[in-house]
């Protein structure tokens, strides 16, 4: 007796946290017997893992939903799910807007997908957005990569930035235990993964909610302590972490990154604005002077480190001279990469209802000027790679040139070079850089080595 095959499709919007959640939910669906379908129109279960940080991402979700809602009238057995931050923000209002939906679930419920789907298959329309304590994740994610993996170390966020909806939709900070994190990494190493990125909405806050205080009076569990604890996991060759908050970034953490050979020389620390008054209105909790001191310490301990960040232009009340302070910060520091965005009012955030909202024309002009400067500075930073030999972890084939493979340097620069992906995937390759661009490199392979963990 044969049973018909069932398929699922997940579309993910937004940050690395959402991508990690999608991997876990894909793992649950595959454990339930579903197979991945590249085409959503062939899927029996369609899940949109959503983001509310920018309005355009939110509107795109509704556009996708509209098409699948029409399809459901012809295929009543189709299961439609909205997960993530839009689900948490809108809750039951989503069902009123799109009554064809079967399940609306917030980010904290990602690990409960199987139970929630069972309720749907029993004939219920389900909304799961209530705050819960996140149970230890025992699911096996369907990883998009066989070389690199994300590992969540802390969920939620206790910050209250006036522009940000994340604390409302992802809940309070909940740190995983060091033992659980290490166990997941041990399994990843056993399966052949070479690189892990530790994830948290505010990863520097790791451990604040865990018990214990050291004789020196600090929290027993911090990100720094975690890095020392997991550093010797067999098989894992590289460790990264994101996203950092300048308010909590410490010299002790920088020293650890300099001392631990597996921790990559790349720091992602959003500054959002280079003006102190704007930072105060954002409730960020630091000044641009403090941010500059952090970067100075990084370059003291890890001179070749790559620095990336996030910045917002057009925050309510931002004057031209305040925006120019952001340009000055970018010019002075010289970021390797900067994620930029025009301010977008989000529901339920204080800044959304403030007066002095900046016009779209002004925001667009400032964004273009900032992006122009970012490209110039990134190109300048790239020049240091010319002629150097860089260690590249090969992740995949270059989709635009099948004769090339691609991977990243320890400083997170995307690098291309000629090679056979079947032979090189997951290998650490010494590459001589022959061409530099603002955000990527090209080189020639010099030496291939098998990863040997220490």
Backbone torsions as a table, in degrees:
resi	resn	phi	psi	omega
1	UNK	NA	130.0	179.9
2	UNK	-108.4	150.3	176.5
3	UNK	-115.0	147.5	-179.5
4	UNK	-68.9	145.1	179.6
5	UNK	-78.0	145.3	179.7
6	UNK	-119.7	141.6	-173.4
7	UNK	-123.3	154.3	175.5
8	UNK	-131.6	157.8	174.4
9	UNK	-141.1	133.4	177.2
10	UNK	-119.8	129.2	171.4
11	UNK	-110.0	126.3	-175.0
12	UNK	-112.8	130.4	174.9
13	UNK	-111.8	147.5	167.4
14	UNK	94.3	-142.0	-161.0
15	UNK	-85.2	177.5	177.9
16	UNK	-62.4	-32.6	177.8
17	UNK	-60.3	-43.1	177.9
18	UNK	-64.1	-39.7	179.5
19	UNK	-64.3	-40.1	177.6
20	UNK	-65.3	-41.1	176.5
21	UNK	-61.1	-41.8	179.9
22	UNK	-62.6	-38.6	178.0
23	UNK	-62.3	-41.1	179.7
24	UNK	-66.5	-42.5	-179.5
25	UNK	-67.7	-34.1	175.0
26	UNK	-64.2	-39.2	177.3
27	UNK	-61.9	-40.2	177.7
28	UNK	-63.4	-46.1	-179.1
29	UNK	-62.4	-38.0	179.6
30	UNK	-71.4	-34.1	173.5
31	UNK	-63.8	-27.4	178.7
32	UNK	-82.9	-2.2	176.7
33	UNK	101.7	2.0	178.3
34	UNK	-82.8	150.1	176.6
35	UNK	-114.3	148.7	-179.1
36	UNK	-68.8	136.7	172.4
37	UNK	-121.6	126.7	177.2
38	UNK	-66.7	-30.9	-177.8
39	UNK	-97.4	115.5	-179.7
40	UNK	-61.5	-25.6	-178.3
41	UNK	-74.0	-9.0	175.7
42	UNK	-102.2	0.4	-173.0
43	UNK	-90.4	147.3	175.1
44	UNK	-90.0	-26.0	176.2
45	UNK	-125.8	123.1	177.9
46	UNK	-117.9	125.6	-177.9
47	UNK	-123.6	126.4	174.1
48	UNK	-106.4	114.0	178.1
49	UNK	-95.9	111.5	-157.9
50	UNK	-106.3	164.0	-178.3
51	UNK	-132.3	139.6	179.0
52	UNK	-112.9	5.4	-175.6
53	UNK	-62.3	-39.5	179.1
54	UNK	-122.8	142.9	-177.3
55	UNK	-65.0	-34.6	-177.4
56	UNK	-64.8	-34.5	177.1
57	UNK	-65.9	-39.6	179.9
58	UNK	-64.5	-43.8	-178.9
59	UNK	-66.6	-33.1	178.3
60	UNK	-63.3	-36.7	178.0
61	UNK	-59.5	-47.1	-178.9
62	UNK	-63.4	-34.6	177.2
63	UNK	-64.6	-46.1	178.4
64	UNK	-62.9	-43.2	-178.9
65	UNK	-60.8	-39.6	-178.7
66	UNK	-58.8	-41.4	-179.5
67	UNK	-66.1	-42.5	-178.0
68	UNK	-74.7	-28.9	176.3
69	UNK	-62.8	-40.2	176.6
70	UNK	-63.1	-41.1	179.3
71	UNK	-62.8	-34.0	-176.9
72	UNK	-65.9	-27.7	177.2
73	UNK	-64.9	-26.5	177.6
74	UNK	-92.7	-25.4	-179.4
75	UNK	-128.2	81.7	-175.0
76	UNK	-58.6	-23.3	-178.8
77	UNK	-79.0	-6.5	177.2
78	UNK	-63.5	133.0	179.2
79	UNK	-105.2	121.7	-179.0
80	UNK	-110.2	128.0	-177.1
81	UNK	-127.9	134.5	167.0
82	UNK	-115.2	119.8	178.7
83	UNK	-115.5	176.1	173.3
84	UNK	86.9	-156.8	-166.7
85	UNK	-74.6	-35.6	175.6
86	UNK	-64.3	-40.0	177.6
87	UNK	-59.9	-46.2	-179.4
88	UNK	-64.6	-40.3	-177.6
89	UNK	-69.0	-43.0	-172.3
90	UNK	-92.4	-33.4	178.5
91	UNK	55.0	-131.4	-176.9
92	UNK	-62.7	-23.7	178.4
93	UNK	-60.2	-27.7	176.8
94	UNK	-64.1	-38.0	179.8
95	UNK	-67.0	-34.8	177.9
96	UNK	-69.5	-35.1	-179.8
97	UNK	-78.3	-38.1	-179.9
98	UNK	-131.0	82.8	-174.9
99	UNK	-65.4	-13.9	178.7
100	UNK	-73.6	-10.2	-179.4
101	UNK	-65.0	142.9	177.0
102	UNK	-99.5	-34.6	-173.7
103	UNK	-144.6	129.5	173.3
104	UNK	-119.8	120.7	-173.8
105	UNK	-141.0	132.8	178.9
106	UNK	-76.7	168.9	-176.1
107	UNK	-60.1	-30.5	-177.3
108	UNK	-69.6	-13.0	-176.0
109	UNK	-102.0	9.0	-176.9
110	UNK	-55.6	-39.6	-177.8
111	UNK	-72.5	-12.4	-177.7
112	UNK	-98.0	12.4	-173.0
113	UNK	-54.5	-41.8	-177.9
114	UNK	-60.5	-48.4	-179.5
115	UNK	-63.7	-40.7	-179.2
116	UNK	-66.9	-39.4	178.1
117	UNK	-66.0	-35.2	177.6
118	UNK	-60.7	-39.0	175.8
119	UNK	-63.4	-37.8	177.0
120	UNK	-64.3	-46.3	-178.8
121	UNK	-66.3	-20.3	174.9
122	UNK	-82.5	2.0	174.6
123	UNK	103.1	11.6	-177.5
124	UNK	-102.3	150.5	169.0
125	UNK	-99.4	122.5	-165.3
126	UNK	-118.0	135.9	170.7
127	UNK	-121.1	119.5	-179.8
128	UNK	-124.1	91.3	-179.7
129	UNK	-131.5	3.5	-178.4
130	UNK	-70.8	145.2	178.0
131	UNK	-61.8	136.7	178.0
132	UNK	-139.2	161.9	169.1
133	UNK	-81.5	125.3	-177.2
134	UNK	-74.2	117.0	179.0
135	UNK	-73.4	154.9	179.9
136	UNK	-56.8	132.9	-175.2
137	UNK	-79.2	112.0	178.5
138	UNK	-107.0	7.2	177.9
139	UNK	-74.2	156.8	175.2
140	UNK	-105.1	109.1	-177.2
141	UNK	-62.7	150.0	167.0
142	UNK	-87.8	98.0	-174.6
143	UNK	-74.6	135.4	176.8
144	UNK	-69.4	-24.2	179.1
145	UNK	-117.8	152.5	173.6
146	UNK	-101.7	3.5	-175.5
147	UNK	-115.6	-44.7	-177.3
148	UNK	-118.4	150.3	-177.2
149	UNK	-143.8	150.8	171.6
150	UNK	-95.5	142.0	174.5
151	UNK	-131.2	115.1	176.9
152	UNK	-69.1	132.2	176.6
153	UNK	-115.5	-24.0	177.2
154	UNK	-148.7	133.0	177.1
155	UNK	-100.5	157.8	172.8
156	UNK	75.6	-178.2	-178.0
157	UNK	-158.2	133.9	178.3
158	UNK	-100.3	1.5	178.6
159	UNK	-73.5	161.9	179.2
160	UNK	-133.6	53.2	175.9
161	UNK	-60.2	135.9	-169.3
162	UNK	-71.4	-11.4	-179.7
163	UNK	-102.0	-8.1	-163.5
164	UNK	-108.5	134.3	-179.3
165	UNK	-95.1	-5.9	-172.4
166	UNK	-55.3	-48.3	-179.2
167	UNK	-59.3	-30.0	179.8
168	UNK	-72.6	-28.9	-173.7
169	UNK	-106.8	-21.4	-179.6
170	UNK	-107.4	-4.9	173.7
171	UNK	80.9	-174.6	-176.9
172	UNK	-76.6	163.7	-179.6
173	UNK	-64.0	132.6	174.9
174	UNK	-138.8	108.6	-179.2
175	UNK	-85.8	140.3	170.5
176	UNK	-78.7	156.6	179.6
177	UNK	-73.0	150.6	176.6
178	UNK	-57.3	-35.9	-179.1
179	UNK	-64.2	-40.7	-180.0
180	UNK	-67.9	-39.8	179.4
181	UNK	-64.8	-45.8	179.5
182	UNK	-62.9	-41.3	179.8
183	UNK	-60.6	-40.9	178.3
184	UNK	-64.8	-40.6	179.7
185	UNK	-67.9	-37.3	176.7
186	UNK	-59.4	-42.9	178.4
187	UNK	-65.6	-40.3	177.8
188	UNK	-62.4	-42.1	177.2
189	UNK	-62.3	-39.9	179.0
190	UNK	-63.5	-33.8	-178.1
191	UNK	-82.9	-4.2	175.2
192	UNK	102.9	3.5	177.0
193	UNK	-69.9	143.5	-176.2
194	UNK	-108.7	-23.1	-175.4
195	UNK	-135.2	138.8	178.2
196	UNK	-126.2	135.7	170.9
197	UNK	-110.6	117.1	176.8
198	UNK	-77.0	131.3	-173.0
199	UNK	-116.9	142.7	171.0
200	UNK	-164.0	144.3	177.2
201	UNK	-59.0	-37.7	173.2
202	UNK	-137.5	83.3	-167.9
203	UNK	-68.8	-24.7	178.2
204	UNK	-66.2	-17.2	179.0
205	UNK	-81.0	-2.3	-175.9
206	UNK	-51.8	132.5	172.6
207	UNK	90.9	-9.2	-178.4
208	UNK	-62.1	-28.7	-178.3
209	UNK	-95.1	0.1	177.8
210	UNK	-90.2	150.6	-176.6
211	UNK	-73.9	155.0	172.6
212	UNK	113.7	139.2	177.2
213	UNK	-133.7	139.9	179.6
214	UNK	-80.7	164.0	175.9
215	UNK	-57.7	-25.3	179.3
216	UNK	-78.6	-7.6	176.8
217	UNK	94.7	6.2	177.1
218	UNK	-99.6	169.0	177.8
219	UNK	-59.9	140.7	179.9
220	UNK	-65.0	-35.6	-177.8
221	UNK	-113.0	116.7	175.7
222	UNK	-132.2	170.3	176.3
223	UNK	-59.9	-39.0	178.3
224	UNK	-59.4	-48.1	178.7
225	UNK	-62.1	-37.9	179.8
226	UNK	-63.0	-42.6	180.0
227	UNK	-59.8	-42.7	177.3
228	UNK	-64.8	-37.0	-175.1
229	UNK	-70.3	-35.4	-174.8
230	UNK	-99.0	-4.8	-168.6
231	UNK	-61.1	-30.8	-175.0
232	UNK	-95.3	17.2	178.8
233	UNK	-60.0	125.0	-177.4
234	UNK	-61.7	139.1	174.8
235	UNK	90.7	-29.2	-179.9
236	UNK	-82.5	117.8	-175.3
237	UNK	-96.0	-27.9	-175.7
238	UNK	-134.0	143.3	176.8
239	UNK	-130.6	130.8	173.7
240	UNK	-125.1	168.8	174.0
241	UNK	-151.2	150.3	179.3
242	UNK	-165.4	150.4	4.1
243	UNK	-111.3	141.8	-175.6
244	UNK	-92.5	153.6	177.6
245	UNK	-116.7	126.6	-177.5
246	UNK	-57.8	-25.9	-178.4
247	UNK	-62.5	-31.3	-172.2
248	UNK	-114.8	-0.2	-175.7
249	UNK	-74.2	122.9	-170.6
250	UNK	-113.5	158.7	174.9
251	UNK	-65.5	-32.9	177.6
252	UNK	-60.9	-40.3	177.5
253	UNK	-65.5	-41.7	179.3
254	UNK	-62.5	-42.9	178.5
255	UNK	-60.4	-40.9	179.0
256	UNK	-62.0	-41.8	179.8
257	UNK	-64.0	-34.8	178.1
258	UNK	-72.2	-32.6	-175.3
259	UNK	-83.7	-29.2	-172.7
260	UNK	-94.4	112.6	-172.3
261	UNK	-65.0	-24.5	-179.8
262	UNK	-79.2	-19.8	-178.6
263	UNK	-76.4	122.3	-174.2
264	UNK	-73.2	153.5	-176.6
265	UNK	-85.0	63.5	179.9
266	UNK	-147.1	128.5	-179.0
267	UNK	-126.2	127.2	175.8
268	UNK	-109.6	107.7	-174.7
269	UNK	-132.7	96.5	-179.6
270	UNK	-61.2	139.3	174.5
271	UNK	-110.8	-24.6	174.9
272	UNK	69.4	-44.2	177.5
273	UNK	-152.7	149.3	176.3
274	UNK	-96.8	11.2	-178.2
275	UNK	-115.3	130.3	-175.0
276	UNK	-65.7	-36.9	-179.8
277	UNK	-67.9	-40.1	176.6
278	UNK	-65.3	-42.9	177.6
279	UNK	-59.4	-38.9	178.5
280	UNK	-64.5	-43.1	178.9
281	UNK	-67.7	-27.5	175.5
282	UNK	-77.1	-14.5	-176.3
283	UNK	62.8	43.3	-177.9
284	UNK	-82.6	-25.1	173.4
285	UNK	84.7	17.2	175.7
286	UNK	-152.1	171.4	176.4
287	UNK	-112.6	167.8	177.7
288	UNK	-68.2	-26.4	176.1
289	UNK	-64.4	-43.2	177.9
290	UNK	-63.3	-40.8	179.4
291	UNK	-60.2	-44.1	179.3
292	UNK	-62.6	-37.2	178.6
293	UNK	-64.5	-38.9	177.4
294	UNK	-60.5	-47.6	-179.9
295	UNK	-63.1	-38.4	177.8
296	UNK	-60.7	-42.2	178.4
297	UNK	-66.3	-39.6	177.8
298	UNK	-59.7	-45.0	-177.2
299	UNK	-74.1	-17.3	173.1
300	UNK	-75.6	-44.9	-176.6
301	UNK	-86.1	-35.7	-176.3
302	UNK	-130.7	77.7	-169.0
303	UNK	-57.6	-33.3	-176.0
304	UNK	-93.0	7.4	-174.8
305	UNK	-60.2	143.9	171.4
306	UNK	-87.9	139.1	178.9
307	UNK	-118.1	124.6	172.8
308	UNK	-124.2	162.7	-173.1
309	UNK	-160.6	178.4	173.5
310	UNK	-122.7	147.9	177.4
311	UNK	-144.3	146.3	179.0
312	UNK	-118.1	133.0	173.5
313	UNK	-112.4	155.1	176.3
314	UNK	76.0	25.5	175.0
315	UNK	-62.3	145.9	-176.9
316	UNK	-48.8	127.2	178.6
317	UNK	85.3	-2.4	-178.9
318	UNK	-65.4	119.7	178.0
319	UNK	-85.6	162.5	-179.8
320	UNK	-57.3	-43.6	-178.8
321	UNK	-67.4	-27.6	176.1
322	UNK	-72.1	-39.8	174.2
323	UNK	-62.2	-38.5	179.4
324	UNK	-64.7	-26.8	173.8
325	UNK	-65.9	-33.4	173.9
326	UNK	-65.9	-43.7	177.0
327	UNK	-59.4	-40.5	-179.4
328	UNK	-64.6	-41.8	178.2
329	UNK	-60.6	-45.1	-179.9
330	UNK	-63.8	-41.4	-179.7
331	UNK	-66.4	-41.2	-177.7
332	UNK	-69.9	-42.4	-174.4
333	UNK	-82.4	-41.7	-178.2
334	UNK	71.2	76.2	-177.6
335	UNK	-74.7	145.8	173.6
336	UNK	-73.6	-31.1	176.3
337	UNK	-156.7	144.4	179.3
338	UNK	-140.4	119.8	174.6
339	UNK	-83.9	120.2	-175.1
340	UNK	-116.3	151.9	178.4
341	UNK	-155.6	146.8	169.5
342	UNK	-80.5	141.2	-179.4
343	UNK	-55.1	135.1	179.2
344	UNK	-127.7	115.5	-178.8
345	UNK	-61.7	128.3	-179.8
346	UNK	-113.8	141.6	-177.0
347	UNK	-57.5	136.5	175.2
348	UNK	83.1	2.9	178.3
349	UNK	-101.6	145.5	-177.1
350	UNK	-57.2	-43.1	-174.5
351	UNK	-66.0	-21.1	-177.1
352	UNK	-64.9	-26.0	-176.2
353	UNK	-108.7	6.0	177.6
354	UNK	-71.5	151.4	170.5
355	UNK	-74.5	179.0	-178.9
356	UNK	64.4	34.2	172.4
357	UNK	-65.3	140.0	-177.1
358	UNK	-85.2	140.7	-178.3
359	UNK	-66.6	154.0	179.5
360	UNK	-62.6	-33.8	-179.9
361	UNK	-64.4	-44.4	179.5
362	UNK	-66.6	-42.7	179.3
363	UNK	-61.1	-42.6	-179.8
364	UNK	-64.0	-41.7	179.0
365	UNK	-62.8	-44.8	-178.9
366	UNK	-66.8	-38.4	179.6
367	UNK	-63.8	-42.9	178.7
368	UNK	-62.8	-42.6	-180.0
369	UNK	-65.0	-41.3	178.2
370	UNK	-65.3	-45.8	-179.1
371	UNK	-62.0	-35.5	177.8
372	UNK	-62.5	-45.3	178.9
373	UNK	-66.1	-41.0	179.3
374	UNK	-57.5	-44.4	-179.3
375	UNK	-63.9	-39.3	179.1
376	UNK	-63.9	-48.7	-177.7
377	UNK	-67.2	-38.1	178.7
378	UNK	-64.8	-38.7	177.6
379	UNK	-64.4	-39.2	176.8
380	UNK	-62.9	-43.6	179.9
381	UNK	-63.8	-34.5	-178.7
382	UNK	-66.2	-25.0	-175.5
383	UNK	-59.6	-27.4	-176.9
384	UNK	-67.1	-16.0	-179.3
385	UNK	-82.8	-20.2	-173.3
386	UNK	-57.6	123.9	177.8
387	UNK	82.8	-8.8	179.7
388	UNK	-79.5	159.4	172.1
389	UNK	-102.0	118.9	-176.3
390	UNK	-114.5	143.9	174.5
391	UNK	-84.0	122.1	-177.6
392	UNK	-118.0	127.5	173.0
393	UNK	-89.6	114.8	-174.6
394	UNK	-75.7	123.6	-176.8
395	UNK	-106.2	-36.9	-173.5
396	UNK	-165.8	178.2	174.5
397	UNK	-80.3	146.6	173.3
398	UNK	-68.4	114.8	-176.0
399	UNK	-64.8	-18.0	-178.7
400	UNK	-97.0	-11.1	-179.9
401	UNK	-150.2	101.7	-173.8
402	UNK	-67.7	-11.2	177.4
403	UNK	-84.1	-6.2	-176.9
404	UNK	-114.5	154.0	168.8
405	UNK	-111.0	167.4	178.9
406	UNK	-140.5	152.5	177.6
407	UNK	-165.2	-167.5	-177.0
408	UNK	-126.4	145.4	171.6
409	UNK	-72.4	171.8	176.5
410	UNK	-62.2	-27.1	178.2
411	UNK	-87.7	10.7	172.3
412	UNK	76.4	18.9	175.5
413	UNK	-82.1	123.6	175.7
414	UNK	-64.1	130.3	-173.5
415	UNK	-134.1	136.6	-179.8
416	UNK	-116.0	143.3	172.2
417	UNK	-160.0	160.0	-177.6
418	UNK	-68.2	133.3	178.9
419	UNK	174.7	166.4	179.9
420	UNK	-97.3	117.2	-175.6
421	UNK	-63.4	-31.0	-179.4
422	UNK	-66.0	-26.0	179.7
423	UNK	-93.8	-29.4	-168.4
424	UNK	-106.3	-13.1	-176.4
425	UNK	-59.2	128.5	-179.7
426	UNK	83.8	-0.4	179.7
427	UNK	-92.2	152.4	172.8
428	UNK	-95.6	120.5	-173.4
429	UNK	-120.8	131.4	171.8
430	UNK	-79.3	124.1	-174.1
431	UNK	-126.5	127.4	174.2
432	UNK	-85.5	122.0	-174.5
433	UNK	-78.8	124.7	-177.6
434	UNK	-115.3	-13.7	-179.0
435	UNK	-148.2	133.5	-179.8
436	UNK	-121.9	142.4	173.5
437	UNK	-131.2	175.1	-175.5
438	UNK	-56.7	-41.4	-172.5
439	UNK	-127.0	9.2	178.2
440	UNK	-156.0	167.2	-176.6
441	UNK	-132.8	159.3	171.0
442	UNK	-130.5	144.1	-178.8
443	UNK	-153.8	-172.1	179.2
444	UNK	-122.0	134.0	-178.9
445	UNK	-67.0	138.2	179.8
446	UNK	-113.0	-40.6	-176.0
447	UNK	-154.4	137.3	175.4
448	UNK	-111.9	133.9	176.8
449	UNK	-134.8	147.8	171.2
450	UNK	-72.6	139.0	177.6
451	UNK	-69.5	129.0	176.0
452	UNK	-125.4	109.7	-176.2
453	UNK	-75.1	144.4	177.0
454	UNK	-109.1	NA	NA
